[in-house]
């Protein structure tokens, strides 16, 4: 009985880790800027986190 295995490529893993890390760093930056009172920088960090999360989901679906 033959089984079919499917393995994701290195591109999928690498891009997933890259954009996942960017999302976490953006969220951490948002927290740091918000606690220091810098609302504009906190907003930009939030935008980076959300953009990285959107690209992360896209990468997962494209390279699936």
Backbone bond lengths (Angstrom), bond angles and torsions (degrees), N, CA, C in turn:
res aa  C-N    CA-C-N  psi(-1)  N-CA   C-N-CA  omega(-1)  CA-C   N-CA-C  phi
1 X - - - 1.429 - - 1.528 107.98 -
2 X 1.290 115.72 119.52 1.462 120.79 -178.10 1.527 110.05 -90.44
3 X 1.297 114.00 138.61 1.461 118.83 175.63 1.510 108.90 -114.41
4 X 1.295 114.43 143.58 1.455 119.49 179.64 1.520 108.58 -99.34
5 X 1.307 115.26 126.41 1.458 119.26 178.01 1.516 107.95 -111.69
6 X 1.296 114.20 144.45 1.457 119.99 179.29 1.523 107.25 -124.73
7 X 1.305 115.06 128.64 1.458 118.25 179.00 1.513 109.12 -121.52
8 X 1.320 114.94 137.26 1.453 119.87 176.91 1.516 109.79 -75.22
9 X 1.295 115.28 153.15 1.452 119.24 -178.71 1.515 112.28 -81.05
10 X 1.296 114.47 172.27 1.450 120.61 177.90 1.525 111.27 -66.36
11 X 1.338 116.63 -30.48 1.460 120.30 179.49 1.526 110.28 -62.46
12 X 1.311 117.15 -42.74 1.460 121.47 179.73 1.520 110.81 -62.44
13 X 1.296 117.05 -46.94 1.466 120.84 -179.22 1.524 111.17 -65.65
14 X 1.311 116.21 -44.81 1.460 120.18 -178.01 1.517 113.03 -64.20
15 X 1.328 116.78 -45.31 1.458 119.95 179.86 1.523 111.89 -69.13
16 X 1.329 116.31 -35.62 1.456 119.87 176.96 1.522 110.48 -62.87
17 X 1.320 117.10 -45.09 1.467 120.38 178.36 1.532 111.71 -65.81
18 X 1.330 116.65 -39.54 1.459 120.79 -179.34 1.524 111.46 -62.23
19 X 1.340 116.55 -52.97 1.457 119.21 -175.89 1.526 111.89 -75.40
20 X 1.314 117.71 -27.11 1.460 120.10 172.84 1.519 111.14 -65.33
21 X 1.318 116.39 -42.13 1.457 121.19 177.79 1.520 111.21 -65.81
22 X 1.346 116.74 -41.54 1.464 119.72 177.78 1.526 111.36 -62.22
23 X 1.314 116.80 -39.01 1.460 120.61 178.23 1.515 112.18 -64.08
24 X 1.311 116.21 -43.54 1.475 120.22 179.18 1.528 110.21 -67.05
25 X 1.318 117.79 -41.46 1.464 120.25 178.09 1.523 111.38 -65.43
26 X 1.321 117.13 -38.23 1.464 120.50 176.55 1.516 111.57 -63.64
27 X 1.321 116.94 -42.40 1.472 120.26 178.30 1.528 110.91 -66.29
28 X 1.316 117.21 -39.00 1.460 120.65 177.78 1.533 110.67 -65.96
29 X 1.352 115.89 -41.43 1.461 119.89 176.65 1.519 111.53 -62.77
30 X 1.326 116.49 -38.55 1.463 120.87 177.46 1.527 110.10 -60.34
31 X 1.308 116.81 -43.90 1.464 121.29 178.61 1.532 111.22 -62.95
32 X 1.326 116.30 -46.86 1.464 119.59 -178.47 1.523 111.72 -62.76
33 X 1.334 116.82 -44.63 1.456 119.98 -179.72 1.523 111.67 -68.50
34 X 1.321 117.11 -34.96 1.464 119.76 -179.93 1.523 111.52 -68.72
35 X 1.320 117.55 -37.59 1.461 119.66 179.85 1.526 111.90 -72.64
36 X 1.336 116.68 -25.50 1.468 118.95 178.45 1.529 111.51 -87.47
37 X 1.325 118.21 -7.79 1.460 121.28 177.06 1.507 114.90 92.64
38 X 1.308 118.80 5.49 1.462 121.82 -179.80 1.535 108.84 -89.80
39 X 1.331 115.93 92.02 1.459 121.36 -174.09 1.528 113.12 -69.04
40 X 1.318 117.95 -36.92 1.466 120.82 -177.64 1.524 110.59 -66.78
41 X 1.315 116.65 -46.48 1.467 119.92 178.90 1.522 111.38 -66.44
42 X 1.321 116.11 -34.22 1.462 119.83 176.69 1.527 110.43 -64.11
43 X 1.324 115.90 -39.89 1.465 119.98 177.10 1.526 112.40 -64.40
44 X 1.324 117.00 -41.32 1.459 120.12 177.57 1.531 111.34 -65.81
45 X 1.310 117.02 -39.23 1.467 120.23 177.57 1.529 110.33 -64.40
46 X 1.333 117.23 -38.45 1.462 121.30 176.27 1.526 110.48 -63.71
47 X 1.328 116.90 -41.90 1.470 120.70 178.64 1.529 110.76 -62.57
48 X 1.309 117.26 -41.14 1.469 120.79 178.02 1.526 110.60 -64.66
49 X 1.329 116.64 -42.11 1.465 120.10 179.53 1.529 111.21 -63.54
50 X 1.328 117.52 -42.56 1.463 120.78 -179.34 1.527 111.78 -70.21
51 X 1.320 117.18 -38.73 1.461 120.60 177.22 1.525 110.74 -64.93
52 X 1.317 117.14 -43.09 1.468 120.95 177.92 1.520 110.69 -63.27
53 X 1.325 117.73 -38.45 1.468 120.72 178.99 1.528 110.97 -66.95
54 X 1.329 117.16 -40.02 1.463 120.32 178.91 1.526 111.14 -65.54
55 X 1.328 116.07 -42.56 1.474 119.44 178.40 1.523 110.44 -67.59
56 X 1.322 117.19 -35.36 1.467 121.42 177.69 1.522 111.06 -60.37
57 X 1.308 117.19 -46.46 1.473 120.49 179.00 1.521 110.23 -63.91
58 X 1.319 117.11 -39.94 1.469 121.16 178.14 1.525 111.16 -62.98
59 X 1.319 116.84 -44.71 1.473 120.69 179.26 1.507 111.12 -61.46
60 X 1.328 117.04 -41.67 1.458 120.14 -179.82 1.526 110.89 -61.84
61 X 1.335 116.60 -39.64 1.464 119.52 -178.69 1.530 112.49 -77.83
62 X 1.309 117.91 -34.71 1.473 120.65 -179.06 1.519 110.93 -70.26
63 X 1.322 117.27 -43.93 1.467 120.65 -176.13 1.521 113.06 -95.34
64 X 1.305 117.86 18.47 1.464 121.36 178.94 1.509 111.08 -77.56
